[in-house]
Amino acid sequence: MQISVAELSALLQGEIIGDEKALLNKVAKIEEGEPGALSFLANPKYETHLYQTKSTAVLVNRSFTPSAPVAATLIKVDDAYASFTALLEQYANVSLHKNGIAETAIINPQAKLGNNIYVGAYSVIEGGVSVGEGSKIFPQVYIGDRVTIGKNVILYAGVKIYHDCVIGDNCIVHSGTVIGSDGFGFAPLADRSYKKIPQTGNVVIESDVEIGSNCSIDRATMGSTIIRRGAKLDNLIQIAHNVEIGEHTVIAGQSSVAGSTKVGKYCVIAGQVGISGHITIANGTSIGAQSGIIASIADENTKIFGSPAFNYKDSLRSSALFRKLPLMEKRIQDLEKLLKEIQK
């Protein structure tokens, strides 16, 4: 795909400084630019790369004024980062443009498929499934009985969705993720063995959710495990049975939320965070990496860190003091010796 600087600028309602006839056929980071590439500059830390980049054109904010000569053509826009993101989205949509049903796909006659969908090789769609218009199901995906999938959903290769689960519109699920596997429910018996508790609920994923690769989202014991609208889950995340993740909450890789916990909306959970079961996390909570949450967080928009986690600034002060403990111990011992000498 090739586009001129003039055409791109018109699309973005930008202002050109340089060669409007130059042609663009790829995108690249500004520090890795090459001829024909479009890059962007939004973070001032990267400004030095602007004067060295080999990219043909660079998106910059309208307020930006270069402090040295620039070989690349500049396209000034209201928000360089947002404009570049929109272009990447269009670029990705072109690369994902697939239609039709592969001959080796296995589709139950009772499944209902919308218009303009794609089903890749060796995918299996069971009875009672509904797939919305424009959705793309890549090879080797399994969709169990009575699953409902909305419009414009992307299920990458190897995704498994168990029976009765629901996925809303515009969701993206990456390879290897399992949705609707049994929750970890076992009843202890008198002989110290365990009896499996049937997991009779489902998973409901609302619209505009993205889930990374190799995640596991367990079905509810009863009712639903729920991922609310706009939430974003990184790779390698475990969501246990009957958990609820609030709207537009983001969770980084290797984090885990134990059963029946309710995480509020607009939360930010960093990597390798462990959250205990049967607690509530308030809206807007920010949790630092490798924190352990063992009790409910009631106050909204707080920032916490540590294991067990508490107020972020207090945790940093505690960490600083902890490192000084050997020195403090020596000082206490010296003071005790001095006190004994004074007493004598």
N, C-alpha and C positions, 0 to 999 in steps of 0.2 A: 504494500500500500504506500503510495507516494502522494505528497501534498506540498504545495508551495507555501512559503512564508506568508504571502499575501492572503491565500485562502485560509490558512490557519488563523491569522490575525483577525480576519473578518468573522470567523466562527467564534472567536473569543472576545470580539469587540476590543481588540488591542491596538496599540500604537507601535509602528515599526521604526526602528533605528538601525539602518543597514540595508542589506540587499533583499528587497521584497520578492525577487524572482528565484531566490535560492530554494532548492528542493529538499524535503525532509522525508525519510523513509524508515526511521527507527527512533527509539527513545533511549537515553543513557543518563547515568549519574554524571554530574558536571565534572567530577574529577576523572571520569573514565570516558569522556566524550571523544567522538570520532566524526569524520566528515559524514554528513547526511543525518546526524543525530540531533534531536531536540532535548535540551536539558532545562532545568529550572534552578533559580536561586531564591530561597526564602529565608534561610538562616544566615545571618551576617558572618558566622564562623567560617562559612565556605566561600566568602567573597574572593579570597586570593585565587581560588580555582577559576574564577570567571576570566581572569587575565591570562590564563594559561590553557584553558580548555580548547580542545579541537572540535567541539560540537559546532554544527553549522548555525544553530540558533539557540537562544536561551530565553526562557520566560523569566521576567523580573516584575516586581511591584512597580506601580506607577510612580511611587515616591522615591524610587531608587535612583541615585546619581553615581555613576562610576567614578572612581578616583584615579584611574589610569586608562590607557587605550585598551579597547576591547576588539578583538578580531572577529568574534562571532556577531551575528545579527541579533539585536535585542528586540523582544516583543514585550512591551509594557502592558500589564493587565492589572485589574483591581486587586486580585489575590493570586500570586503565582503558584502557591502550593495547591490551592483549591482547583485552579485551572488545570494544572498538570495532573492532579488526581482524576479529574473528569476525563481527560484525554486517555489516561491509562485504562480507565473503565471502558471507554469505547474500544480501545485497542484489544483489551481482553475479550470483549463481547464478540469481536470479529474472529479471534482465534478459537472461540468456543462455539462458533456457528455450526451446529450439527443438526440434522433432521433425519427422520426415518427410523425404521425398526430393523435391527439386524436379523438375518435369517436364523441365527442360532439362539436368539432370545426366546424364552419360554414364557408365554403370557396366557394366563387362565382366561377362558372365554367370558367369564363373569366379571372380569376387570373392565373398568371404564377409563379410557384414555382420551385426554383432551386433544385439541388441534395443535399442530406444529410442535410435536414433542419428538424427543430422540431417546431410543432405547438401544444400548450397546450390546455387543456380543456376549452371550452366555449369562445375561441377566435373567432373573426369575421374578415374575410378578404373579402373586397368588390371587385367589378368588375374592371378590368383594372389594378389591383395591380401587381407589379413585385417584387418578393423576391429572392435575390441572394443566391448562393450556400453557405451552411454551416451556415446559419442564424438560430437563435433560438428565437421563439416567445412563451413566457410563457403564462400561463392561463389568460383568461379574457382581452386579448389585443384587441383593436379595430383598424383596419387599413382601412381608408376610400378609396373611389374611386380614382383610377389612382395614388395611392401612389407608389413611386419607392424606394425600399430598396436594398442596396448593399449586398456584400458578407460578411459573418462572422459577421453579426450584431446581437446584443443581445438586445431584448426588454423584460424587466422584467414584471411581472404580473401587469395588470391594466394600462399599458401605452395606451394612446389614440392619434392616429395620424389622423388628418383631411385630407380631399381630396386634391389631387394634390401636396402634400409635397414630398420632396426628401431627402433621407438619404443615405450617402455614405458608403463605405466599413469600416469594423472594428469599427463601432460605438457601444456604450453601452448607453442605456437609462433605468434609474431605475424607479421603481414602482411609479405610480401616476402622472407621468409627462404627460402634454398635449402639443402636438405640432400642431400648425396650427389653434388654436382658433382665433376668430375674434379680430382684433386690436381694441383699444378703440377709435373709431372714431364717433363723433356725431356733427352735425351742429346745432348751436343755431338758433332758429326761433324768429320771432317778438313777439310772446306771451310768450317768455322765456322758452318754451319747447325745446326739442332736437329731431332732426331727425337722425336716424341711417344712417351712410355712409357705403355703401356696401364695404366689404373687399374682393377684387377680386384676390389678389395675393396669394402667398404661402410661405412656409418656406423651405429653402435649408440648409441642414446640410452636410458639406463636410466630408471626411474620417477621421478616427482616433479621433473622438470627443467622449467625455464622458459627459453625463448629469445626474445629481443627481436626487433624488426622489422629487416629488411634485413641479416640475418647470413648468412654463407656458411660452411658446414661441409663440407669436402672429404672425399670418399670415400678410403679407403686404397688405396695401390698394390697391396698384398696384405694380407690380414687386415682389421682394422677400425680406423677412427677412433672413439674411445669418449668419450662424455660420461657420467660416472658419476652415480649416484643423487643427487638433491637439488641438483645444480649449477644456478646461475642465471647466465645470460648476458644482458647488456644489449643495446641496439641497436648495429648497425654493428660487429659483431665478426667477425673472420676466424679460423677454426680450420683449419689446414692438414692435409694427409694424414697419417694414422697418429699423430696427436696423441692423447693421453689426458688428459682433465680429471678430476681426482679428485672424490670425493664432497663435496658441500656447499661446493664452491669457488664464489666469486662473482667475476665479471669485468665491469668497467664499460666503457662505450661506447668505440668506436674502438680497442680493444686488438686485438693480433694475436699468434697463437702459430704459429711456423714448424714445418715438418714434423718428425715423429717425436719431438717433445718430450713429456715426461711431467710433468704438473703434479699435485702431490700433493693430498690432501684438506684441506678447511678453509682453503684459501688465499684471500686477499683481494687482488685485482689491480685497481688503480685505472684511470682512463681514460687512453687513448693510450699504453699500455705496449706495447713491442715485445719479444718473447721469441724469441731465436734458435732454430734447429733443432738436434735431436739432443742436447738437454741435459735435465737433471732438476731440477725445483723441489721442494724438500722440503715435507712436510706443514706446514700452518700458516704458511706464508710470507706476509708482507704486503708488497706492492710499491706504492710511491708513484706518483702520476700522472706520465706522460711519461718513465718510467724505461726504460732500455734494458738488457736482460738478455742477456749474451753468453756466460756460463759457468754451469755447474751450481751450484745452491745446496744444500749438503749438510746444513747445520744446520737443524733444525726450529724453527718458531715465531720466526723472525727477521724483522726489519723493515728493508727496504732501500729505497734511493732514489737517483736520479741516473742519468746516462748516460755511461759504464757505471755501473750501480748498485752500491752497496756499503752498509755499515752506515748506518742512517738517521741516527743522531746524528752520526757522523763526517762524513756527507755535508752535514749542516746546518752543522757547524763549517767545513768546507771552503768552502762557499758564502759564509759570513761573511768568511772570509779572502780569498776571491777578490775580493770587493767592495772590500777594503782594499788591494789590490795597488798601485794608483797612489800612494797615500800611503806605503806601505812602500817603493816604489821611490825616492820622493823622499828619504825618511829615509836610505836606504842611500847615495844619492848625496851627501847632506850629510855623512854619516859618512866617506865616502871622501875628500871634500875636507878635512875636519878631520884625518884621518889623514895626508894628504900634508903639510899644514901642520906637524903635529907632527914628522914625519920630517925636514922641512927645518930 
